[in-house]
Amino acid sequence: MFSALRGLLSSDIGIDLGTANTLVYVRGKGILLNEPSVVALAESGGKRHVLAVGEEAKMMVGRTPGNITAIRPLKDGVIADFDVAEEMIKYFIRKVHNRRSFVSPQIVICIPRGATAVERRAIQESAEGAGARRVFLIEEPMAAAIGAGLPVTEPTGSMVVDIGGGTTEVAVLSLGGIVYGNSVRVGGDKMDEAIVNYIRKHHNLLIGDTTAEKIKKEIGAAIHPTSNAVRMMSIKGRDLINGVPKEIKISEGHIVDSLVETVSAIVETVKFALENTPPELSADIVDKGIIMTGGGSMLHRLDELIRVKTGLPVSMAEDPLSCVALGTGKTLEELDVLKMVLSKSC
């Protein structure tokens, strides 16, 4: 009777704990939360306390007074601030449960392929500290592949390229495991950083990360435009010469130039993975191609560039932004069948 009651009160969850956004999947209900991985902290008397989390906290980035800081507790896909990450996870769990108290849920939480044992332990302990009854870890490329509907448990090769905010995860999967995987700390954040640096260097204009992200989404691309219809955008920032606010126009070509180094790093990671793939699985990938997931994969014409550089079919997942969360959720729903795909606990 107690276990039945616990089943009614406790909703197990899957968490895509991303550098830029956190998505939470609730068993039997789907994705109920998608918010920025940002926490606003207020300091008084030498102590910090949480002021806002998620969407509300992101609105404060770059706009806070001296005693308030808006931070992202994850950097390059791993926890940089343990205590703040724990508070953030706790807040998101409570938000999806829609009440202050709950029976401790089981949690499936994703980790980057390249996370160290210490980083894995930090993620696991943060989830446990946030109230989890039991924590399972799953590597991001595996979760992305499951979310994209790839046959990861079958004896056939599948290749996924998951480009998130902090990392790019490339993996070849077969029989419920990662045959070859690589993780590089290059993703959407590095693209934003590259845009900020380019505009500062070439236009003497200082812009913030939020503006850079908007530029990337509106006129960002991996390949120079071939037609006369070049996308343009007006941006505002601070003139570094005169120190006053200024507005300029930039073109799609400028942003392509700014992203050359970051995009090249992603392409090289994909090519290196293909070079290290066993021949039998390579044959499968030639037939089925490469699946791209993650917000960074949505950069205009990036799939086309990878297609040109590898000579392989490249396609986008149906819902690239939610693939990892959907994969953690499906693993949670079918835990007995998919237990083999879970990463070893620390």
C-alpha positions as CSV (number, residue, x, y, z in Angstrom):
1,M,0.0,0.0,0.0
2,F,2.8,2.4,0.9
3,S,4.6,1.8,-2.5
4,A,1.3,2.4,-4.3
5,L,0.8,5.7,-2.4
6,R,4.4,6.7,-3.1
7,G,3.8,6.0,-6.8
8,L,0.8,8.4,-6.7
9,L,2.7,11.2,-4.9
10,S,6.1,10.8,-6.6
11,S,6.6,11.7,-10.2
12,D,10.0,10.4,-11.4
13,I,11.8,12.9,-13.7
14,G,14.4,13.2,-16.4
15,I,16.6,16.3,-16.4
16,D,18.6,17.7,-19.4
17,L,20.9,19.9,-17.3
18,G,22.2,22.2,-20.0
19,T,24.7,25.0,-19.8
20,A,22.2,27.4,-21.4
21,N,18.8,25.8,-20.6
22,T,17.4,23.1,-18.3
23,L,14.6,20.9,-19.5
24,V,12.6,18.7,-17.1
25,Y,10.6,15.6,-18.3
26,V,8.0,14.2,-15.9
27,R,7.2,10.5,-16.2
28,G,3.8,10.1,-17.9
29,K,3.5,13.8,-18.6
30,G,6.3,14.8,-21.0
31,I,8.4,17.9,-20.9
32,L,6.9,20.3,-18.4
33,L,9.8,22.8,-17.9
34,N,12.2,24.5,-20.3
35,E,14.0,27.5,-18.6
36,P,17.4,29.1,-18.7
37,S,20.1,27.6,-16.4
38,V,20.5,31.0,-14.6
39,V,20.3,31.9,-10.9
40,A,20.2,35.4,-9.5
41,L,21.9,35.8,-6.1
42,A,21.6,38.6,-3.6
43,E,24.3,39.2,-1.1
44,S,23.8,40.6,2.4
45,G,25.9,40.3,5.5
46,G,28.5,38.2,3.6
47,K,25.9,35.5,2.7
48,R,24.3,34.7,-0.6
49,H,20.7,33.8,-1.1
50,V,18.7,32.9,-4.2
51,L,16.6,35.8,-5.5
52,A,15.3,34.3,-8.8
53,V,15.9,31.2,-11.0
54,G,15.3,30.4,-14.7
55,E,13.5,32.9,-17.0
56,E,13.2,35.6,-14.3
57,A,16.9,35.4,-13.4
58,K,17.9,35.5,-17.1
59,M,16.1,38.8,-17.5
60,M,18.5,40.2,-14.8
61,V,21.7,39.3,-16.6
62,G,23.7,42.4,-17.3
63,R,21.1,44.6,-15.5
64,T,21.8,44.0,-11.8
65,P,22.9,46.4,-9.1
66,G,26.1,45.7,-7.2
67,N,24.6,43.4,-4.5
68,I,22.9,41.1,-7.0
69,T,24.6,38.8,-9.4
70,A,23.0,36.7,-12.1
71,I,25.2,33.6,-12.8
72,R,25.1,30.3,-14.7
73,P,26.1,27.5,-12.3
74,L,27.1,25.3,-15.3
75,K,30.1,25.9,-17.5
76,D,31.0,23.8,-20.6
77,G,28.3,21.3,-19.6
78,V,29.5,20.7,-16.1
79,I,28.8,22.2,-12.7
80,A,31.0,25.2,-11.8
81,D,29.1,26.2,-8.7
82,F,27.9,23.2,-6.7
83,D,25.7,25.0,-4.1
84,V,24.0,27.2,-6.7
85,A,23.4,24.2,-9.1
86,E,21.8,22.3,-6.2
87,E,19.4,25.2,-5.4
88,M,18.6,25.5,-9.1
89,I,17.8,21.8,-9.5
90,K,15.7,21.9,-6.3
91,Y,13.7,24.9,-7.6
92,F,13.0,23.2,-10.9
93,I,11.9,19.9,-9.3
94,R,9.5,21.8,-7.0
95,K,8.2,23.8,-9.9
96,V,7.2,20.7,-12.0
97,H,5.7,19.1,-8.9
98,N,3.8,22.3,-8.2
99,R,4.1,21.9,-4.5
100,R,6.6,22.6,-1.8
101,S,6.9,19.1,-0.5
102,F,6.9,15.8,-2.4
103,V,8.0,12.2,-2.1
104,S,11.5,11.9,-3.4
105,P,11.5,11.1,-7.1
106,Q,13.9,8.9,-9.1
107,I,15.9,11.1,-11.5
108,V,17.6,10.3,-14.8
109,I,20.0,13.2,-15.4
110,C,22.3,13.7,-18.4
111,I,26.1,14.3,-18.3
112,P,28.6,15.3,-21.0
113,R,30.5,12.4,-22.6
114,G,33.8,14.0,-21.5
115,A,32.8,14.7,-17.9
116,T,35.4,13.5,-15.4
117,A,34.6,11.3,-12.4
118,V,34.7,14.4,-10.1
119,E,32.3,16.3,-12.4
120,R,30.0,13.2,-12.6
121,R,29.9,13.0,-8.8
122,A,29.1,16.7,-8.5
123,I,26.1,16.3,-10.8
124,Q,24.9,13.2,-9.0
125,E,25.3,14.8,-5.5
126,S,23.6,18.0,-6.6
127,A,20.5,15.9,-7.7
128,E,20.7,13.9,-4.5
129,G,21.0,17.1,-2.4
130,A,17.9,18.5,-4.3
131,G,15.9,15.6,-2.9
132,A,16.2,12.6,-5.4
133,R,15.5,9.2,-4.0
134,R,17.8,7.6,-6.6
135,V,19.9,9.1,-9.4
136,F,20.8,7.6,-12.7
137,L,23.3,9.2,-15.1
138,I,23.1,9.0,-18.9
139,E,25.6,10.5,-21.3
140,E,24.2,13.3,-23.5
141,P,24.9,11.8,-26.9
142,M,23.1,8.6,-25.9
143,A,20.1,10.6,-24.6
144,A,20.1,12.7,-27.8
145,A,20.1,9.6,-30.0
146,I,17.3,8.0,-28.0
147,G,15.3,11.3,-28.2
148,A,15.9,11.4,-32.0
149,G,14.5,7.9,-32.4
150,L,17.7,6.2,-33.4
151,P,17.8,2.4,-32.8
152,V,20.6,2.5,-30.2
153,T,20.0,-1.0,-28.8
154,E,20.2,-2.7,-32.2
155,P,23.4,-4.2,-33.8
156,T,23.7,-1.4,-36.3
157,G,25.7,1.9,-36.2
158,S,24.1,5.2,-35.6
159,M,25.9,8.6,-35.4
160,V,24.7,11.6,-33.6
161,V,26.1,15.2,-33.3
162,D,24.7,17.0,-30.3
163,I,25.6,20.7,-30.2
164,G,24.6,22.3,-26.9
165,G,25.4,25.5,-25.2
166,G,28.7,24.4,-23.6
167,T,29.7,21.3,-25.5
168,T,29.5,19.4,-28.8
169,E,29.1,15.7,-28.3
170,V,29.8,13.3,-31.2
171,A,29.1,9.6,-30.8
172,V,28.8,6.4,-32.8
173,L,26.3,4.1,-31.1
174,S,25.5,0.4,-31.3
175,L,24.0,-2.3,-29.1
176,G,23.1,0.0,-26.3
177,G,26.6,1.5,-25.9
178,I,28.9,4.3,-27.3
179,V,31.4,2.6,-29.6
180,Y,33.2,5.9,-30.2
181,G,32.5,9.2,-28.6
182,N,34.2,12.6,-28.3
183,S,33.2,15.7,-26.4
184,V,34.7,19.1,-27.1
185,R,33.9,22.2,-25.0
186,V,32.7,24.2,-28.0
187,G,29.0,25.0,-28.5
188,G,26.5,27.9,-28.6
189,D,28.3,29.8,-25.9
190,K,31.5,29.9,-27.8
191,M,29.6,31.1,-30.9
192,D,28.2,34.0,-28.9
193,E,31.6,34.8,-27.5
194,A,33.1,34.7,-31.0
195,I,30.5,37.2,-32.2
196,V,31.1,39.6,-29.3
197,N,34.9,39.5,-29.9
198,Y,34.5,40.0,-33.7
199,I,32.2,43.0,-33.4
200,R,34.5,44.5,-30.7
201,K,37.6,44.0,-32.9
202,H,36.1,45.0,-36.3
203,H,33.5,47.6,-35.4
204,N,34.8,49.0,-32.0
205,L,31.4,48.2,-30.5
206,L,30.9,46.4,-27.2
207,I,27.8,44.2,-27.0
208,G,26.5,41.7,-24.4
209,D,26.0,37.9,-24.6
210,T,22.2,38.3,-24.9
211,T,22.6,40.5,-28.0
212,A,25.2,38.1,-29.5
213,E,22.8,35.2,-29.1
214,K,20.1,37.2,-30.8
215,I,22.5,38.0,-33.7
216,K,23.4,34.3,-34.0
217,K,19.7,33.2,-34.2
218,E,18.6,35.9,-36.6
219,I,21.5,36.2,-39.1
220,G,24.1,33.6,-38.0
221,A,25.3,31.0,-40.6
222,A,28.1,28.5,-41.2
223,I,28.5,29.3,-44.9
224,H,28.6,32.6,-46.8
225,P,25.3,33.5,-48.6
226,T,25.4,32.6,-52.3
227,S,22.5,34.9,-53.4
228,N,22.1,38.6,-53.3
229,A,19.5,38.3,-50.5
230,V,22.0,38.9,-47.7
231,R,20.4,39.1,-44.3
232,M,21.2,42.4,-42.4
233,M,20.6,43.4,-38.8
234,S,20.8,46.6,-36.7
235,I,22.5,46.2,-33.4
236,K,23.1,48.5,-30.4
237,G,26.1,48.6,-28.0
238,R,28.7,50.9,-26.5
239,D,31.1,52.7,-28.8
240,L,34.6,51.8,-27.5
241,I,36.2,54.9,-28.9
242,N,33.7,57.6,-27.7
243,G,32.2,55.6,-24.8
244,V,28.6,56.4,-25.9
245,P,25.7,54.1,-27.0
246,K,25.8,53.5,-30.8
247,E,23.8,51.6,-33.4
248,I,25.4,49.9,-36.5
249,K,24.3,47.5,-39.2
250,I,26.0,44.1,-39.7
251,S,25.5,41.5,-42.4
252,E,25.2,37.7,-42.4
253,G,28.7,37.5,-44.0
254,H,30.3,39.3,-41.0
255,I,28.8,36.7,-38.7
256,V,30.0,33.8,-40.9
257,D,33.5,35.2,-40.6
258,S,33.2,35.5,-36.8
259,L,32.2,31.9,-36.5
260,V,34.8,30.3,-38.7
261,E,37.0,29.0,-35.9
262,T,34.2,27.7,-33.8
263,V,32.4,26.0,-36.7
264,S,35.7,24.5,-37.9
265,A,36.3,22.9,-34.4
266,I,32.9,21.2,-34.7
267,V,33.5,19.9,-38.2
268,E,36.9,18.6,-37.2
269,T,35.4,16.7,-34.3
270,V,32.9,15.1,-36.6
271,K,35.6,14.1,-39.1
272,F,37.8,12.7,-36.3
273,A,34.9,10.6,-35.0
274,L,34.4,9.2,-38.5
275,E,38.1,8.3,-38.8
276,N,37.9,6.3,-35.6
277,T,34.7,4.4,-36.4
278,P,35.0,0.6,-37.0
279,P,34.5,-0.3,-40.7
280,E,31.3,-2.3,-40.2
281,L,29.7,0.6,-38.4
282,S,31.0,3.1,-41.0
283,A,29.0,1.2,-43.6
284,D,25.9,1.7,-41.6
285,I,26.6,5.4,-41.2
286,V,27.0,5.8,-45.0
287,D,23.6,4.3,-45.4
288,K,21.8,6.2,-42.6
289,G,23.8,9.4,-42.4
290,I,24.5,11.7,-39.4
291,I,21.7,13.0,-37.2
292,M,22.1,16.5,-35.7
293,T,20.6,17.6,-32.4
294,G,20.9,20.4,-29.9
295,G,20.2,24.2,-30.2
296,G,23.7,24.8,-31.7
297,S,22.9,22.5,-34.6
298,M,20.2,25.0,-35.7
299,L,22.9,27.4,-36.9
300,H,21.9,28.2,-40.5
301,R,23.5,25.9,-43.1
302,L,25.7,24.1,-40.5
303,D,24.2,20.8,-41.6
304,E,25.0,21.7,-45.2
305,L,28.7,22.4,-44.3
306,I,29.1,19.1,-42.5
307,R,27.5,17.3,-45.5
308,V,30.0,18.9,-47.8
309,K,33.0,18.2,-45.5
310,T,32.1,14.5,-44.8
311,G,30.3,13.5,-48.0
312,L,27.6,11.9,-45.9
313,P,23.9,12.5,-45.6
314,V,23.2,14.9,-42.7
315,S,19.7,15.5,-41.3
316,M,18.3,17.4,-38.4
317,A,16.3,15.6,-35.6
318,E,12.6,16.4,-35.6
319,D,12.9,18.5,-32.4
320,P,16.6,19.3,-31.9
321,L,16.2,21.5,-28.9
322,S,14.3,18.8,-26.9
323,C,16.1,15.6,-28.0
324,V,18.2,15.1,-24.9
325,A,15.3,15.8,-22.6
326,L,13.1,13.4,-24.6
327,G,15.8,10.8,-24.5
328,T,16.2,11.0,-20.7
329,G,12.4,10.8,-20.4
330,K,12.1,7.7,-22.6
331,T,14.9,6.0,-20.6
332,L,12.9,6.8,-17.5
333,E,9.7,5.4,-19.0
334,E,11.4,2.2,-20.1
335,L,14.1,1.9,-17.4
336,D,14.0,-1.9,-17.4
337,V,14.5,-2.2,-21.1
338,L,17.0,0.7,-21.5
339,K,19.0,0.2,-18.3
340,M,22.0,-0.9,-20.4
341,V,22.4,2.7,-21.8
342,L,22.9,4.3,-18.4
343,S,26.3,5.5,-17.4
344,K,28.0,3.9,-14.4
345,S,27.3,5.8,-11.2
346,C,30.2,7.3,-9.3
